[in-house]
């Protein structure tokens, strides 16, 4: 394993920093704005194409699938430097990560051709959660019934981020209702332009419509669109969902570290009483210190998790600790930032977040959006169950409600 202080890695960091200095637009946030729109996506796609030129659009992809073949350490350095340089978010989270990882691991040669399309800008969303199958995802009711060479899909998905702009969905559906709920699920590649698909954006408190509902009414898809063996979709989904779990640890902790430093500077210029700035106010200063300590602890924990990943190739249940700490730290930090800025936090701008940045400096939007993290990727209640059962060895929660932590 290459050490982080090696000359080779230092040279790579220098190369990345030099490229970012020359290619990061300084006014992209003004250009993009906060409104969720097709135009905004086109602008961000432009910057995704730009960082593809040196081969860094999908740093985690192996060479045989069109990636640069970077080491894990090089990937970490690249992500750190992109955040520090404030390079525009490249998006494509589901396409670049979950969909790509599933296709690489289980795709047929024909399905693998989608990787080239993804590199060229093909957008994917996830069709996993349902109105009564969120944290208890295995309770999903969407059905896929096979008739010869096709499957007929019927059901509803919800919280599908960016579905209104997507061409394909990585979708879970029940293919065998007679077996245990985890064992009768398959995973499919679904063309969202097919007849019978209705995508409805959901207006959010931020003013944007990041999430969507997807309704499937007698949607016919080729059997060749199933990924992996029938009825093994749950296993496949759980495997591929963990492939990039460590990625958010690096980016989001660095973003929080940058954000609190900016907030401290901002607090020095906001008056909260005659002759007293927010930074000088004893109560606010104490809260700033508490948030700074939590962000520092998150960074130390992230270092430990990253070390585990580099050593073992996986994150494991310890990832639940990071997710829990990050979501609650983000929520408290953005809440404090919005209170410090006061009424000016409500900028009056319409729309959601700046891509992947959950601490963008639009503090009110950031704070409203922070609640997403306490639910997404398994609610914090589920994360506490995982920590208790799989790390602390506590008894499993009684399964009286049908909720599972699997």
N, C-alpha and C positions, 0 to 999 in steps of 0.2 A: 504494500500500500504506500503510495507516494505521500510523503509528509507535506504539510501545508507550507513549510518554510523552505522547500526545495528551490534551487535556482531555476529549475524548469517551470515550476508553477509561478514563481515571481515574474519570469519572462512572459508567461502567458497572460498574467494579470496586466502587465505593462502593455501588451499588445491589445488586449480588450479595452483598456482605459483609453488608449490612444485612438482607437477606432470610434469609441463612443464620444470622445471629445470632439471629433470631427464630424460626426453624423447625427448627434442628438439635436433635434430642433428645439429651440429655446421657447417658442411660443405655441407649442402644440396643444397645451391645455386650453388656450383661448380659441384655437382653431377647432378643436374637437367639441368643446362645451360639455355640458352635463346631460343634454337631452338624448334619450335613447332613440336613435333613428337609423335608417339605412345609410344616410349620408355620413353619419358619424362612423359607422362601420367601414365604409369605403375609405375614409381618411386613415383609420387605424390599420386597415389592410395595406395601405401604401407603406406604412412604416414597418409592417411585418415583412413585406417584400424586400425592404431595404436591408434588414438584418439577416435576411436569407442569403444575401450576397457573400458575406464571409463564412456562411455555413452555420450560423448560430440560432436559426429560427427554432429548431427542435434539437437542442443540445443533448437530450437524453436518448435520441434514436441511435441505434447501432448503424454502422456503415452499410451493412447488407440491406437495410431498408431505406437508405437515402439520408441517413443522419451523418454527423461529423465524427462519431466515434470518440467523443470526449470521455476522459476519465471522470469518475464521480467528483473528484476534487476540482477538476476544471469546470464542471457544470456548476458547482457551488460558487466558485470564483466569478463565473460569468453572471450568475443571477445576482450576486452581491453587487457587482459593478454596474449592472443595468439599473438596479434600484437606486444606487448612489448617484448615478448620472441622470436619473429621472427620464430614462428612455421611455417613449410611449408604450403602453401595454399592447402586446402583440395579439392578445385574445386567443381564440381557438382552443380554449381549455379542454373541452370535451373531445374535440377532433384530435388535437395534438397528444393528449394523454390517454384518457380511458378508451376511446374508440380505437386509436392507433395501437395501444397496448394489446387490446383484445384481438384485433386483426392480426397483429404480428404473432401472437401466441396460438391462435386457433383458426386463422383464416386460410381458406383454400387459395391456390394460385390466382384464381379469378378475383377473389375478395381482396387479396393483397394489392391489386392494382389501384384500390381506393387510396392507398398511401400517397401515390403521386398526385391524385386529385386533392387530397388534404393539403399537401405542400403548395399546391396552386391556388388554395383559398376555399376549398370545399368546406362548408360549415356544418357542424353536427351539434345535436343537442342530446340530452339524456331522457329516455322514457322509462323511468324507474318508479318514482313515487306515484301514489294514487290517493284519492280523498280519504280512504280508510286503510291505507297501507303506506305510512311514512316511516316512522321509526320501526314499525313492525312490517317491513317491506315484504317479507315472505307471505303475507296475507293478501297479496295483490290478486285482483279478480279479472284483469284483462285476459282474454282467452285467445289462443291460437289453435285452430282446429285444422288438421291436415286433410286435404282432399287431393289425392294423387300427387302432382308435382307442385301444389300450391298450399299455402296456409291462409285461412280466413281469420282476420283479427277483429275482435270486438271488445270495446272497453274504453276507459278514460284514464289519462295521465294528468298529473298536475305538478306545479313547480318546475316545469321544464324551461330552464334558462335559455333565452335567445331562440326559442323554437320558431318564432315568427320570421327569423332571418336564416333559418337552417334549411339545408337540402336533405339531410339524412338524420335519422334518430337511432341511437343504440337503445333498443327497447327490450324489456323483459315481459314475457307473457306466459300464462299457465298453459302447458301442453298436456298435462295429465292430472285431472282433478281427483283421481282415486288414490293417490299416494300421499305421504306426508308432505306438507306444504313446501318445504325446502327442496324436495326431490322432484317436483313436477313442473319445474319452470325451465323455459328455454330462452335464449337470447338471440335477438334478430337485428339485422340491418334493415331499416325501413325507409324507403323513399317517400319523403313527405309531400311530394307532388301527386301521389296516387289518389284516385277517386275514393271518397268515403272518409277522408281525413279533414278534420276541422280544427284549426288552431286559433285559440282565443287568448290574446294578451290579458294579463291581470294588472289593473292599475294599482300601484303601491303608494304607501305613505310618502315616499321620497318624490313622488310625481312622475316617476318612470314606470315602465312596464317591462321589467327585466324577466319576469316569470310568465309562463303561459300554461293554459290547459290544452291538452290534445285529446280530441274525441275521435274514436275509430269505429266506423260503422260498416261492417262487411268489407273490410279492406283486404284485397287479395294480393299476396306477395309470393314470389317464387320460393320454393323450398330451399333453393340455393342461397337464399338470404339468411338462413339460420347459421349462426356461428357456433362451431363445436357440436358435440353430440346432443341429441334431443334429451330434454329433462335434466341437463347438467348446467343450465344457465346460472343457477344460484352460485354454484362453485366457481364458475368462470368469472362471474361479476365480482365476487369477493376477492379473487386472485388479482384481477386487473385493477381494481379500485385501489389497491395498496401500492401499486408500482411507483406512483409519484407522490405518495402521501408526505414524504419528507420535503418535497419541493416547496410547499407553502410555508413550512417552518422557516426556511431561510429568508424568503422574500418578505414575508409579513413581519417577522421580527425586525429586520433591517428597516422596513418602512416605519414601524412604530418608533424605533430609535431615532430616525430622522425627524419624525413628526413631533416628538416631545421636545427635541432641541429647538425646532421652529416655534413651538408653543411657548417655550420659555422666553424666547426673543420677543414674541408677540406680547406676552404678559408684562414685559418691562415698559411697554408703551400704552397700556390700557389703564386709565384712571378709575379706581373703584371708590375713592373718597378724596376729599380735597388734599392734594399733596401726597397721595398714596397710590402707587401703582398696584396692579394685581399681583405682580411679582413680590412686592413688599408686604402685601397683606399676609398676616401670619397663618390664617386658616388655609388660604389658597396655596401658599408656599409649602405647607405641610402636605397638602394633597398632591402637589407636583412632585414632592419627594417620594411619596408613597407610590405614585404611578411610575416614576423613574426606577424605583427599586424593583417593582413588578416586571417592568420591561427588561431590566438587567437580568433578573432571575429567569425570565423566559428565554433570554439569549443563552444563558448557561445551560438550561435544560435542553434547548435546541442543539447546542454543541454536543451534549451527551447522546441525544437521539441520532444526530448525524454520524457520530462516531460508531454507534451501534449499526447504523445502515451500512457504513463503509466496511465494517468488519463482517457483518452477517448477511448483507444484501437485503435486509427487510427491516421494518420498523417495529412491528409487533404491537401488543396492546398498550405499550408505553406511549404510543402516538395519541391515545385518548387523553393522557395527562396534558400533553402539549395543546391539543385542540381545546380542552376545557379551560386551561389557563389563558390561552390566547384570546378566546372569545370573551371571557369575563374581563380580562385586562383591556381589550379593545373597547368594550362597552363603557367601562369606568373612565377610561382615558378620553374618549370622544365626548362623553357627558361632561367631564370637567372642562374640556376645551370649549364646548358650546356655552357653558355658563360663564367662562372667562370673557369670551367675546361678546356675550349678551345678545341684544336684539339684532346686532349686525350679523349674527350667525345665520339668520334667515335672510339669505341673499336675494330671495325672490326669483332665483333662476329655476326654471323647470327642468326636471329630469333627475336621473339617478346618479350613480357613482362614476368616477373616472376609471373605467375598466376594472382592473384587478386591485386598484389602490383603495383600501378600506379606511385609510387615514390620510385623505387627500388635502386636508386643510379647509374643505367645505364642511365645517364642523357639524352643523345641524344635519345635513344630508348623511354625513359619516355616522353620526350617532343613531339616526333612525335605521340606517343600513346595518349597523353593528348587531342589531337583534337577529339578523339573518344567521349570524355565525353561531348563535346559541341553539339553533334548530338544524341548520344544514349539516350534512355529513354525519347524521346521527345526533339527536338532541343531547343537551348536556345531561339530562336525566339518564339517558342511555349510556353516555360516557362514564357517568359515575357507577353505573351497574357493572360496566366492563372493568373499570379500575378495581372495584370491590371484589368482583368474582375472579378475575383472571390475574390480577397482580397481588391483591391482599389476601386472596384465598378465602374470602367470606362465602357463606352459603348463597346459593343461587336464589334470586327473587322468586317467590311462589308464582307459578304461571296461572293465576286465576283470571287474568284479563286477556290472555292471548298474546301479550306483548313479549317479545323475545329480544335478547341481546345478541343473538347469533349473527 
